[in-house]
Amino acid sequence: MKKKLWMTYGMLTLATATWGSAFIAGKLAVQSFEPSTVAFIRFLGAAILLFPIMWVMEKNRKKPTIKDLGLFAILGLTGIALYNICFFIATKHAPVIKSSLFIASNPVLIVLLSGLFLKETITKNHVVGMIIALSGATYIITDGHIIDLFKLGFEPIDFVLLGAVVSWAIYSVVGKVVLKKYSSVESTTYAVAFGTLFLLPFALADTTWHDITQANVMTWLAIAHMSIFVTVISFIMYYYGIKQVGAAKASIFINVMPVSAVLMATFFLGETLTTAHAIGAILVLSGVFIGTNPSLFKRKWLKKNTAA
C-alpha cells in the first residue's frame, strides 16, 4: 500500500512538473496565435489522441447519463476552456511574477472547496505543508524579493488571473466527484472534448487562415508539446492522483510547477538559477513532504513524549 502511495506521489510530481513547461511553450505559441486559438488547437490535438486511448484502455466503459454529461461539461468549461483562456491571456499580458504567484495559490482555494463541498478532512499537515510550499513558490517567483509583489499593485489583468485560479479549483473539486464513477482516462477525455467545443467559437472569431499558414515550426512544436505531454499524459496522471489521495492533498503538488518552470527556463531560455530559486525549491519540496505525510507531527510528538 505504501509503495502504491509513493508511486501516486511520483505521478503527481511528474504531472505538475510537466505543467511548468506550459509557461515556456505558451509564451512561444501566443506569438503566432491569440490565447483562445492556442487553447483550442492544444485541446483539439489532445482530444484526437485521448479518444483512441480511452477506447483501448477502457473496454467496459459506462454510458454517461445526462447528469454525468452535465458534470463533464462543467469540467470542460472550467478546467479546459476558462482556465486556459485566462492562462494564455496572462502569459501574453501579465508579468510572470504576478501570473505565477496566482497559479501557485491554487492549492489554497482547492483545499477550502474540498473541505466545504467534498467534506474532505483538512489536517494540520495539509495547512502547514500548503503554507510552506506556497512560501517557497512565492520566494522562487519573486527571486527572493517578496516586497516586489506589493510594488506591482492591482491591475485589471488580476481579474483574469483570479478567473484562472477559481476555474482550476472548481475543476479539481468537481473532478473528484466524477472520479467516483469514471476512470482518470475517461474523465480527462470527456472533459477535454467538452472544453474543445466550448473553445471552438472563440478560436473561429480570433483566427484567420492566414494566421495558421504563417505560424512557424516552433509554434506548432510548442502546441504539440502542450497537447501530448502537458494535457494527455499529465492530466491523466493528475486525475489518477486525485482519485487516490483526494483533491486537497493532490493540490499541494501544484507548487512543484513554479520550481519546474524556473528550472526549464534556466536550461532552455538561458535564465540564471539563483540562490533564491534553490531556497524556494527546498521550501516547496519540504511543504509537499509535510502535506503528504499525515502522521508526521503525530510521530514526532509520540517520540518526544516517549523519551520523556
C-alpha positions in Angstrom: 0.0 0.0 0.0 2.8 2.4 0.9 4.6 1.6 -2.4 1.5 2.4 -4.3 1.1 5.7 -2.4 4.6 6.8 -3.3 4.0 5.9 -6.9 1.0 8.1 -6.8 3.0 10.9 -5.3 5.6 10.4 -8.1 3.0 10.7 -10.8 1.6 13.9 -9.2 5.1 15.3 -9.1 5.8 14.4 -12.7 2.4 15.8 -13.9 2.7 19.1 -12.1 6.4 19.4 -13.1 5.4 18.9 -16.7 2.8 21.7 -16.4 5.7 24.1 -15.6 6.8 23.7 -19.3 3.4 25.2 -20.4 4.7 28.6 -19.3 7.5 28.4 -21.8 5.5 26.6 -24.6 2.6 29.1 -24.1 5.0 32.0 -24.4 6.1 30.7 -27.8 2.6 29.8 -29.1 0.9 33.2 -28.3 3.4 35.0 -30.5 1.6 33.5 -33.5 -2.0 32.9 -32.3 -4.5 34.5 -29.9 -4.8 32.8 -26.5 -8.2 31.2 -27.3 -6.8 29.7 -30.6 -3.7 28.3 -28.8 -6.0 26.7 -26.2 -8.4 25.3 -28.9 -5.6 23.7 -31.1 -3.9 22.3 -28.0 -7.1 20.5 -26.8 -8.3 19.5 -30.2 -5.0 17.7 -30.6 -5.4 16.2 -27.2 -8.9 15.0 -27.9 -7.8 13.3 -31.1 -5.2 11.4 -29.0 -7.4 10.7 -26.0 -10.4 9.0 -27.6 -8.4 6.1 -29.1 -6.5 5.8 -25.8 -9.8 5.6 -23.9 -11.3 3.0 -26.4 -8.3 0.8 -26.0 -7.8 1.1 -22.2 -11.4 1.2 -21.1 -13.1 -1.7 -22.7 -16.0 -1.8 -20.2 -16.9 1.9 -20.4 -20.1 3.1 -18.7 -22.5 5.1 -20.8 -22.7 8.6 -19.4 -26.1 9.8 -18.1 -27.5 13.3 -18.6 -26.2 14.2 -15.1 -22.8 12.8 -15.9 -22.6 14.8 -19.2 -23.5 17.9 -17.2 -20.6 17.3 -14.8 -18.2 16.6 -17.8 -19.4 19.9 -19.3 -18.6 21.7 -16.1 -15.1 20.2 -16.2 -14.7 21.2 -19.8 -15.9 24.7 -19.2 -13.8 25.3 -16.0 -10.5 23.3 -16.3 -10.2 23.3 -20.1 -11.9 26.4 -21.6 -12.0 29.2 -19.0 -8.7 28.2 -17.2 -6.7 28.0 -20.4 -8.1 31.2 -22.0 -7.2 33.0 -18.7 -3.8 31.3 -18.5 -2.8 32.2 -22.1 -4.1 35.8 -21.8 -2.0 36.1 -18.6 1.0 34.5 -20.3 0.7 37.2 -23.0 -0.1 40.3 -20.9 0.7 39.8 -17.2 4.1 39.9 -15.5 5.5 36.5 -14.9 5.9 37.3 -11.2 2.2 38.0 -10.8 0.8 35.2 -13.0 3.0 32.5 -11.5 2.0 33.5 -7.9 -1.7 33.5 -8.7 -1.4 30.0 -10.2 0.7 28.8 -7.2 -2.1 30.0 -4.9 -4.5 27.4 -6.4 -4.0 24.8 -3.6 -5.4 27.2 -1.0 -8.7 27.5 -2.8 -8.8 23.8 -3.7 -8.3 22.8 0.0 -11.1 25.2 1.1 -13.6 24.0 -1.5 -12.7 20.3 -0.8 -13.4 20.8 2.8 -16.7 22.7 2.2 -18.2 20.6 -0.6 -16.5 17.2 -0.5 -16.2 17.0 3.2 -12.5 16.1 2.9 -10.6 16.3 6.2 -8.3 19.2 6.3 -5.4 18.2 8.6 -2.7 20.2 10.3 -0.2 18.7 7.8 -2.3 20.0 4.9 -2.3 23.5 6.2 1.3 23.6 7.3 2.6 21.9 4.1 0.5 24.2 1.9 1.8 27.4 3.7 5.4 26.2 3.4 5.1 25.2 -0.3 3.3 28.4 -1.2 6.0 30.4 0.6 8.6 28.5 -1.4 6.7 29.2 -4.7 6.5 32.9 -3.8 10.2 33.0 -3.0 11.1 31.5 -6.4 8.7 33.7 -8.3 10.0 36.9 -6.7 13.6 35.7 -6.8 13.8 36.4 -3.1 12.4 39.9 -3.3 8.9 39.3 -1.9 8.4 43.1 -1.4 8.1 43.3 -5.3 4.6 41.8 -5.0 3.4 45.0 -3.3 5.1 47.2 -5.9 3.1 45.6 -8.7 -0.2 46.9 -7.4 -3.7 46.0 -8.6 -4.4 45.8 -12.3 -7.4 44.7 -14.5 -5.4 41.5 -15.5 -5.7 40.4 -11.9 -9.4 39.5 -12.6 -8.2 37.2 -15.4 -5.7 35.6 -13.1 -8.3 35.2 -10.4 -10.6 33.6 -13.1 -7.8 31.0 -13.8 -7.4 30.1 -10.1 -11.2 29.8 -9.5 -11.7 27.8 -12.7 -9.0 25.3 -11.8 -10.2 24.9 -8.2 -13.7 24.1 -9.4 -12.3 21.6 -12.0 -10.3 19.8 -9.3 -13.2 19.5 -6.9 -15.9 18.5 -9.4 -13.3 16.1 -10.8 -13.2 14.2 -7.5 -17.0 13.7 -7.8 -16.7 12.4 -11.4 -13.8 10.0 -10.4 -16.1 8.1 -8.1 -17.7 6.6 -11.2 -15.2 7.1 -14.1 -11.5 6.4 -14.6 -9.0 9.2 -14.9 -8.7 8.4 -18.7 -12.5 8.6 -19.2 -12.8 11.8 -17.1 -10.0 13.6 -18.9 -11.2 12.5 -22.3 -14.8 13.7 -21.8 -13.6 17.0 -20.1 -11.2 17.8 -23.0 -14.0 17.0 -25.6 -16.4 19.4 -23.9 -13.7 22.0 -23.4 -12.7 21.9 -27.0 -16.3 22.5 -28.1 -16.5 25.5 -25.8 -13.3 26.9 -27.2 -14.3 26.5 -30.8 -16.4 29.7 -31.3 -13.7 31.8 -29.6 -11.0 30.3 -31.9 -13.1 30.9 -35.0 -13.6 34.5 -34.1 -9.9 35.1 -33.3 -8.2 33.2 -36.1 -7.8 33.5 -39.9 -6.5 31.0 -42.4 -3.6 33.5 -42.8 -2.7 33.1 -39.1 -2.5 29.3 -39.5 -0.3 29.4 -42.6 2.1 31.9 -41.2 2.7 30.1 -37.9 6.3 28.8 -37.7 7.6 25.4 -36.8 8.4 26.3 -33.2 4.8 27.4 -32.6 3.4 24.0 -33.8 6.0 22.1 -31.7 5.0 24.2 -28.7 1.3 23.4 -29.2 2.1 19.7 -29.9 4.1 19.5 -26.6 1.1 21.0 -24.7 -1.3 18.6 -26.4 0.7 15.4 -25.8 2.7 15.9 -22.6 1.0 18.8 -20.7 -2.5 17.7 -21.4 -2.9 14.0 -22.3 -0.2 12.4 -20.1 -0.2 14.9 -17.2 -3.9 15.4 -16.9 -4.5 11.6 -16.7 -1.8 11.3 -14.0 -3.2 14.3 -12.0 -6.7 12.9 -12.1 -5.4 9.5 -11.1 -3.7 11.2 -8.2 -6.9 13.0 -7.1 -8.7 9.6 -7.2 -6.1 8.0 -4.9 -5.3 10.7 -2.4 -8.1 13.4 -2.7 -8.2 16.8 -4.2 -6.8 18.6 -1.2 -3.7 16.6 -0.9 -3.1 16.4 -4.7 -3.4 20.1 -4.9 -0.3 20.6 -2.8 1.8 19.3 -5.7 0.8 22.2 -7.9 3.5 24.1 -6.1 6.0 21.9 -8.0 5.0 23.8 -11.1 6.9 27.1 -10.5 10.0 25.1 -9.5 9.8 23.2 -12.8 9.2 26.4 -14.8 12.3 28.1 -13.3 14.5 25.1 -14.0 13.2 24.8 -17.5 13.7 28.5 -18.1 17.3 28.0 -16.9 18.0 25.2 -19.3 16.0 26.3 -22.4 15.9 30.1 -22.2 19.3 30.7 -20.6 18.0 32.3 -17.5 20.1 32.3 -14.3 19.4 29.9 -11.5 19.7 32.0 -8.3 20.2 31.2 -4.6 16.6 32.3 -4.1 15.4 29.7 -6.6 17.3 27.0 -4.7 15.9 28.1 -1.3 12.4 28.3 -2.8 12.7 24.8 -4.3 13.7 23.4 -0.9 10.7 25.1 0.8 8.3 23.7 -1.9 9.6 20.2 -1.6 9.5 20.4 2.2 5.9 21.6 2.1 4.9 18.8 -0.3 6.6 16.2 2.0 4.9 17.6 5.2 1.5 17.9 3.4 1.5 14.3 2.2 2.6 12.7 5.5 -0.5 12.8 7.7 1.2 11.2 10.7 4.4 13.2 10.6 3.6 15.6 13.5 2.0 12.8 15.4 5.0 10.5 15.1 7.4 13.3 16.3 5.1 14.1 19.3 4.9 10.4 20.3 8.7 10.1 20.1 9.2 13.2 22.2 6.8 12.1 24.9 8.1 8.5 25.0 11.6 9.8 25.5 10.4 11.9 28.4 
